[in-house]
Amino acid sequence: MTPEALSADLREGESAELANRRGVAALSFLSMASLGAVALFQLGILKNLPEPPGRLWNAAKVNGSAEAYSYFGVPDAFLGVASYAVTAALAAAGPDDRARSQPWLPIAMAGKAAVDAIQAAKLTFDSWTKYRAFCLFCLVAAGATIATLPLAWKEMQAALETLRSESRA
């Protein structure tokens, strides 16, 4: 497929699979935006993060913890932003019919979405069990991440069916 054809295919396509991919990309960008605010806090650009009133909320405690700075010497929100950028890129890669023409792409996207969701769930669980507090921005990212799973799953199923059909032939 030429770049011109891919451009038209992605921008003008109307399939359900492409709509789901757009959803995965949009939710990944929501997660990136939310974690972007956390990253600005972790780097000291923002001195605090707005949060709802109540004792359940303490973004500074969660995002300023030693654990949040223990991954490769980089604040964890920066790693999250980079990770979600990969997920969005996987959603954008390939033509509208990629489940049939490039089945490894939807399988990779669904696998990445699953890894993202497991990590988001683990961090949310850790937030409560270790700090007895939540960060609203982190919960928005986690919710958006989990919402990508059914969108990615549908295209992965079509890709797996393509591979099954090819193996029978």
Secondary structure as a PSIPRED ss2 file (coil, helix, strand):
# PSIPRED VFORMAT (PSIPRED V4.0)

   1 M C   1.000  0.000  0.000
   2 T C   1.000  0.000  0.000
   3 P H   0.000  1.000  0.000
   4 E H   0.000  1.000  0.000
   5 A H   0.000  1.000  0.000
   6 L H   0.000  1.000  0.000
   7 S H   0.000  1.000  0.000
   8 A H   0.000  1.000  0.000
   9 D H   0.000  1.000  0.000
  10 L H   0.000  1.000  0.000
  11 R H   0.000  1.000  0.000
  12 E H   0.000  1.000  0.000
  13 G C   1.000  0.000  0.000
  14 E C   1.000  0.000  0.000
  15 S C   1.000  0.000  0.000
  16 A H   0.000  1.000  0.000
  17 E H   0.000  1.000  0.000
  18 L H   0.000  1.000  0.000
  19 A H   0.000  1.000  0.000
  20 N H   0.000  1.000  0.000
  21 R H   0.000  1.000  0.000
  22 R H   0.000  1.000  0.000
  23 G H   0.000  1.000  0.000
  24 V H   0.000  1.000  0.000
  25 A H   0.000  1.000  0.000
  26 A H   0.000  1.000  0.000
  27 L H   0.000  1.000  0.000
  28 S H   0.000  1.000  0.000
  29 F H   0.000  1.000  0.000
  30 L H   0.000  1.000  0.000
  31 S H   0.000  1.000  0.000
  32 M H   0.000  1.000  0.000
  33 A H   0.000  1.000  0.000
  34 S H   0.000  1.000  0.000
  35 L H   0.000  1.000  0.000
  36 G H   0.000  1.000  0.000
  37 A H   0.000  1.000  0.000
  38 V H   0.000  1.000  0.000
  39 A H   0.000  1.000  0.000
  40 L H   0.000  1.000  0.000
  41 F H   0.000  1.000  0.000
  42 Q H   0.000  1.000  0.000
  43 L C   1.000  0.000  0.000
  44 G C   1.000  0.000  0.000
  45 I C   1.000  0.000  0.000
  46 L C   1.000  0.000  0.000
  47 K C   1.000  0.000  0.000
  48 N C   1.000  0.000  0.000
  49 L C   1.000  0.000  0.000
  50 P C   1.000  0.000  0.000
  51 E C   1.000  0.000  0.000
  52 P C   1.000  0.000  0.000
  53 P C   1.000  0.000  0.000
  54 G C   1.000  0.000  0.000
  55 R C   1.000  0.000  0.000
  56 L C   1.000  0.000  0.000
  57 W E   0.000  0.000  1.000
  58 N C   1.000  0.000  0.000
  59 A H   0.000  1.000  0.000
  60 A H   0.000  1.000  0.000
  61 K H   0.000  1.000  0.000
  62 V H   0.000  1.000  0.000
  63 N H   0.000  1.000  0.000
  64 G C   1.000  0.000  0.000
  65 S C   1.000  0.000  0.000
  66 A C   1.000  0.000  0.000
  67 E H   0.000  1.000  0.000
  68 A H   0.000  1.000  0.000
  69 Y H   0.000  1.000  0.000
  70 S C   1.000  0.000  0.000
  71 Y E   0.000  0.000  1.000
  72 F C   1.000  0.000  0.000
  73 G C   1.000  0.000  0.000
  74 V E   0.000  0.000  1.000
  75 P C   1.000  0.000  0.000
  76 D H   0.000  1.000  0.000
  77 A H   0.000  1.000  0.000
  78 F H   0.000  1.000  0.000
  79 L H   0.000  1.000  0.000
  80 G H   0.000  1.000  0.000
  81 V H   0.000  1.000  0.000
  82 A H   0.000  1.000  0.000
  83 S H   0.000  1.000  0.000
  84 Y H   0.000  1.000  0.000
  85 A H   0.000  1.000  0.000
  86 V H   0.000  1.000  0.000
  87 T H   0.000  1.000  0.000
  88 A H   0.000  1.000  0.000
  89 A H   0.000  1.000  0.000
  90 L H   0.000  1.000  0.000
  91 A H   0.000  1.000  0.000
  92 A H   0.000  1.000  0.000
  93 A C   1.000  0.000  0.000
  94 G C   1.000  0.000  0.000
  95 P C   1.000  0.000  0.000
  96 D C   1.000  0.000  0.000
  97 D C   1.000  0.000  0.000
  98 R H   0.000  1.000  0.000
  99 A H   0.000  1.000  0.000
 100 R H   0.000  1.000  0.000
 101 S H   0.000  1.000  0.000
 102 Q C   1.000  0.000  0.000
 103 P C   1.000  0.000  0.000
 104 W H   0.000  1.000  0.000
 105 L H   0.000  1.000  0.000
 106 P H   0.000  1.000  0.000
 107 I H   0.000  1.000  0.000
 108 A H   0.000  1.000  0.000
 109 M H   0.000  1.000  0.000
 110 A H   0.000  1.000  0.000
 111 G H   0.000  1.000  0.000
 112 K H   0.000  1.000  0.000
 113 A H   0.000  1.000  0.000
 114 A H   0.000  1.000  0.000
 115 V H   0.000  1.000  0.000
 116 D H   0.000  1.000  0.000
 117 A H   0.000  1.000  0.000
 118 I H   0.000  1.000  0.000
 119 Q H   0.000  1.000  0.000
 120 A H   0.000  1.000  0.000
 121 A H   0.000  1.000  0.000
 122 K H   0.000  1.000  0.000
 123 L H   0.000  1.000  0.000
 124 T H   0.000  1.000  0.000
 125 F H   0.000  1.000  0.000
 126 D H   0.000  1.000  0.000
 127 S H   0.000  1.000  0.000
 128 W H   0.000  1.000  0.000
 129 T H   0.000  1.000  0.000
 130 K H   0.000  1.000  0.000
 131 Y H   0.000  1.000  0.000
 132 R C   1.000  0.000  0.000
 133 A C   1.000  0.000  0.000
 134 F E   0.000  0.000  1.000
 135 C C   1.000  0.000  0.000
 136 L H   0.000  1.000  0.000
 137 F H   0.000  1.000  0.000
 138 C H   0.000  1.000  0.000
 139 L H   0.000  1.000  0.000
 140 V H   0.000  1.000  0.000
 141 A H   0.000  1.000  0.000
 142 A H   0.000  1.000  0.000
 143 G H   0.000  1.000  0.000
 144 A H   0.000  1.000  0.000
 145 T H   0.000  1.000  0.000
 146 I H   0.000  1.000  0.000
 147 A H   0.000  1.000  0.000
 148 T H   0.000  1.000  0.000
 149 L H   0.000  1.000  0.000
 150 P H   0.000  1.000  0.000
 151 L H   0.000  1.000  0.000
 152 A H   0.000  1.000  0.000
 153 W H   0.000  1.000  0.000
 154 K H   0.000  1.000  0.000
 155 E H   0.000  1.000  0.000
 156 M H   0.000  1.000  0.000
 157 Q H   0.000  1.000  0.000
 158 A H   0.000  1.000  0.000
 159 A H   0.000  1.000  0.000
 160 L H   0.000  1.000  0.000
 161 E H   0.000  1.000  0.000
 162 T H   0.000  1.000  0.000
 163 L H   0.000  1.000  0.000
 164 R H   0.000  1.000  0.000
 165 S H   0.000  1.000  0.000
 166 E H   0.000  1.000  0.000
 167 S H   0.000  1.000  0.000
 168 R H   0.000  1.000  0.000
 169 A C   1.000  0.000  0.000
